[in-house]
Amino acid sequence: MDIEITEKKIVLNRELSELDKFVFDVIDVLERHVRYVIVSGYVTILFGRSRGTEDVDVVIEPLPQEEFISMCEDAQKAGFEFLNPEACEGLYEMLAGRLGIRMVRKGEIIPNAEIKFPKDAFHREALEKRIPVWFNGRVIYISPIELQIAYKLYLGTDKDLEDAFFLYELFKEKIDWRALNDYAGRLGVEVPF
């Protein structure tokens, strides 16, 4: 794996996994219709942490129902379906009701992309301050590393704490400590590093 970290972007080159290919296929559909940001566990996997995941968490900007229906239909044409039993209109109502929807390749259950509208200020900030990762020449938008670390500390499971430490170790020379401590304070957690 080859990684270059600068103030404005991250450049990553490595062999694509099946999960990476799935993520690229999902964002190919999403980015034609809406701004998105990937949050949670896949971010650490993207940077080389060796662990499994069943889902990729994606926050999208709220969009008009007509645009969502167009996106939903594009997803179906691209070989995806939704694990939720609703038609596109019902899926939109779920999103508007602050629920996530799960997008998968037709006939599969794992991996899936859990897509949701922002549920709180942290989701909104992740979208507003998303950072580009140039991955093998393509762009994937992820939440700020400082927010990612603080949120993983907040979640507090062994896996989440290991994710937080992995990201800290990888990015410790580039971390904005003011931002990290601000996020941690707002989430009510201590930064143990």
C-alpha positions in Angstrom: 0.0 0.0 0.0 1.3 3.4 -0.9 -0.2 6.4 0.9 0.5 10.2 0.7 -1.1 12.5 3.3 -1.2 16.3 2.7 -3.2 19.1 4.2 -5.8 19.1 1.5 -6.1 15.5 0.4 -5.0 11.9 0.8 -3.6 9.8 -2.1 -3.9 6.0 -1.7 -2.7 3.3 -4.1 -3.3 -0.4 -3.4 -4.9 -3.4 -4.9 -8.7 -3.2 -4.8 -10.6 -5.6 -2.6 -14.1 -6.9 -3.4 -15.4 -4.5 -0.8 -13.6 -1.5 -2.5 -15.2 -2.5 -5.8 -18.6 -2.6 -4.2 -18.0 0.9 -2.7 -16.9 2.3 -6.1 -20.1 0.9 -7.7 -22.3 2.4 -5.0 -20.7 5.9 -5.2 -20.9 5.7 -9.0 -24.7 5.8 -8.5 -24.8 8.2 -5.6 -22.5 10.9 -7.0 -24.6 11.5 -10.1 -27.4 12.7 -7.8 -26.2 13.8 -4.3 -23.2 14.7 -2.1 -22.2 11.8 0.1 -19.6 11.0 2.8 -18.5 7.6 4.0 -18.2 7.3 7.7 -17.4 4.6 10.3 -15.6 1.2 9.8 -14.9 1.2 6.1 -12.7 4.3 6.6 -10.2 2.3 8.6 -10.5 -0.7 6.1 -9.8 1.8 3.3 -6.5 2.7 4.9 -5.4 -0.9 5.4 -6.8 -2.1 8.7 -7.4 -5.8 8.4 -10.9 -6.4 9.6 -14.2 -7.4 8.2 -17.4 -5.4 7.9 -20.8 -6.2 6.5 -21.9 -2.7 5.8 -20.5 0.6 4.6 -22.1 3.6 6.3 -22.9 6.5 3.9 -24.5 9.8 4.8 -26.1 11.7 1.9 -27.5 15.2 1.8 -31.2 15.5 2.0 -32.6 15.7 -1.6 -36.0 16.2 -3.1 -38.1 13.0 -3.5 -38.1 13.2 -7.3 -34.3 13.2 -7.3 -34.1 10.3 -4.9 -36.5 8.3 -7.0 -34.3 8.9 -10.0 -31.3 7.8 -8.0 -33.1 4.7 -6.8 -34.1 3.8 -10.3 -30.5 4.3 -11.5 -29.3 2.0 -8.7 -31.7 -0.7 -9.9 -30.5 -0.3 -13.5 -26.9 -0.6 -12.2 -27.6 -4.0 -10.7 -28.5 -3.0 -7.1 -31.6 -3.6 -5.0 -32.6 -2.5 -1.5 -33.0 -4.9 1.4 -35.9 -2.8 2.7 -39.1 -4.1 1.0 -40.4 -0.7 0.0 -40.6 0.8 -3.5 -38.5 3.9 -4.2 -41.2 6.2 -2.7 -41.3 4.2 0.5 -37.5 4.2 0.7 -37.5 8.0 0.5 -40.1 8.1 3.4 -37.8 6.0 5.5 -34.9 8.3 4.9 -37.1 11.3 5.6 -38.1 9.5 8.9 -34.4 9.4 9.9 -34.1 5.7 9.1 -31.3 4.0 7.0 -31.9 2.0 3.9 -29.6 -0.8 2.7 -28.4 -1.1 -0.8 -26.9 -4.4 -2.1 -26.0 -6.0 -5.3 -29.0 -8.0 -6.6 -29.3 -11.3 -4.9 -26.8 -10.6 -2.2 -27.0 -9.4 1.4 -23.4 -8.7 2.2 -21.8 -6.3 1.7 -24.4 -3.6 1.9 -24.4 0.2 1.9 -26.4 1.7 4.7 -27.5 5.0 3.3 -29.0 7.7 5.6 -29.7 11.4 5.7 -27.8 13.3 8.4 -29.1 12.4 11.9 -27.2 14.9 13.9 -24.7 17.7 13.9 -21.8 15.2 13.5 -23.3 13.8 10.3 -23.9 17.3 9.0 -20.3 18.2 9.7 -19.0 15.0 8.1 -20.8 16.1 4.9 -19.7 19.7 5.1 -16.1 19.0 5.9 -15.7 15.8 3.9 -12.2 15.1 2.6 -11.3 13.5 -0.7 -9.2 10.4 -0.8 -7.7 9.8 -4.2 -7.8 6.0 -4.3 -6.2 4.5 -7.4 -7.1 7.6 -9.3 -10.7 7.8 -8.2 -12.1 10.0 -5.4 -13.9 8.7 -2.4 -15.2 11.2 0.2 -14.7 10.4 3.9 -15.4 12.2 7.1 -12.6 14.2 8.7 -10.1 12.0 10.4 -10.5 13.9 13.7 -14.2 13.4 13.7 -13.7 9.7 12.7 -11.4 9.1 15.7 -13.5 11.0 18.2 -16.7 9.2 17.1 -15.0 5.8 17.3 -13.9 6.6 20.8 -17.5 7.6 21.6 -18.8 4.3 20.3 -16.4 2.6 22.6 -16.5 -1.1 21.6 -13.2 -2.9 21.3 -13.4 -2.8 17.5 -14.2 0.9 17.5 -11.3 1.7 19.9 -8.9 -0.3 17.8 -10.2 1.6 14.7 -9.6 4.9 16.5 -6.1 3.9 17.5 -5.3 2.6 14.0 -6.4 6.0 12.5 -4.4 7.9 15.1 -1.2 6.0 14.4 -1.6 6.5 10.7 -2.4 10.2 10.8 -0.8 11.4 14.0 1.6 13.7 12.2 -1.3 15.4 10.4 -4.0 15.5 13.0 -5.6 18.8 13.9 -5.5 18.4 17.6 -7.8 21.4 18.2 -10.5 19.7 16.0 -10.0 16.3 17.6 -10.3 17.7 21.1 -13.3 19.7 20.1 -15.1 16.7 18.7 -14.1 14.6 21.7 -15.4 17.2 24.1 -18.7 17.5 22.3 -19.0 13.7 22.4 -18.0 13.6 26.1 -15.0 11.3 25.6 -11.3 11.6 26.4 -8.6 11.2 23.8 -6.3 8.6 25.3 -3.3 9.0 22.9 
